[in-house]
């Protein structure tokens, strides 16, 4: 028997097992919008007058998010950070630009190598942090800094339910309680140098953001980043997919159970004092030794990378 | 090249990857004894004068534990609870008895069907809790009650590192924070009707208790309980084994990270008030409605089971 849409009883095009539901095209788009609206309202993510900066990668999640925010009427500009991953980065940028052009939206473009003197493939070959580690650090830094400089009220990222569950899973396996204490759909701007960060897609599963793009005709980069293969988060996603297969709803109850019952109890573990980086002026954790000058993780990582890349140093200045 | 013992440089018979070590027979037995001694000391599990009741199933963990406690000089009696699982239970009881006889130790034997009117296979066929659920509930009840009646100071169980990690994993996937708050190597007797419970093997991996028995010539039931196949805890053990394979030490850091960094923060979630069961007099959670008579989970489960087994009711009286 063909599946029927839970809302309108038309033929369904997608099943959402964890909600024991199936939807036709229009009702599915409505359902995704509803999840995002609920996320925004529940955690007071965005005010109607906010200037919103959407971190876009060209992938399904961030483009779906930008689309949803524009449809909901937010003043949302995109920011694409070029990571220098060859043709992959080029194609990602083009897709973001095409998305913006088709909607008359504004896309800011930053370039890691031009502005900071290294690309992610170069970082990957230098040891130290993993390339995913350097990439995440670089994005957080550039997005926050660009939002401050551009006068944006909030940065939104496309982290979906699967992303959030996988990160929580990794942190929980190590009981990295201070990282866990910071994992929340909203990170308030607790310091003048920090912009508020929100994750309006945390209630939407990965396959649902993909379906959203397909059904709305949004062209996105389907391939994973070529550097990501075999990374820890991918492995954790696979493990969670296995658990989900055996018991549908596992990911949902893992992430939501954490947010509802444990996050509050672990909150006290996030006790980092903040300070200004002595090199770039951005906000960072205060050093344990009050006599030493604070240097942020980005500047420390960058100086390690650029020291070994003398040609690139000139580009940064 | 043959592995060498980390302590004495003789040929090794077993590798312990998470400690980056290998041991010869004697040094391995020493290592296991050391882990147990450390567990006992760190959590003040046992005093030298304590009368100790060891819950034994005939499996590797509980017989290794009993052996270790006797070798360390504790006054340790065994308690075997017959669950009525046909030849499996018979063989388990015989092995416990043979172990006790060979050491001149005391084995108490209880019988679930004779004393309470149902066996675990009967419970398994009745719906309600899973058979593993009824079995765990019955054991906790019978061990606690027998220890109280026999004047024992403490009940020890053979839960090993893999058991504890798997239970924690299951509770964490659901963020059952009150169950998590109670998961600790020591449960103090917080009420006159509760006996202190301790898990001296929580630092020893499953394959290490098996190796301990093999190397000491302890005969144990090798087969898993025939009712356990495909249960949730087995599945969680498999998942953790996969994670351990990809990153040795995962189980250890998951369990120990919890105990060291998170248990304290979650402790406030264990807020159950205690009361006496109006049927059997044992300690139980106080009911939410103060006007209703407290009935413990064991008596509730038992009355459901025995109602459907009228022949068995007579046996209980």
Interface residues (C-beta under 8 A of the other chain):
Chain A: X172 X173 X174 X175 X176 X177 X235 X239 X242 X243 X246 X250 X253 X254 X257 X258 X260 X261 X262 X265 X266 X268 X269
Chain B: X172 X173 X174 X175 X176 X177 X235 X239 X242 X243 X246 X250 X253 X254 X257 X258 X260 X261 X262 X265 X266 X268 X269
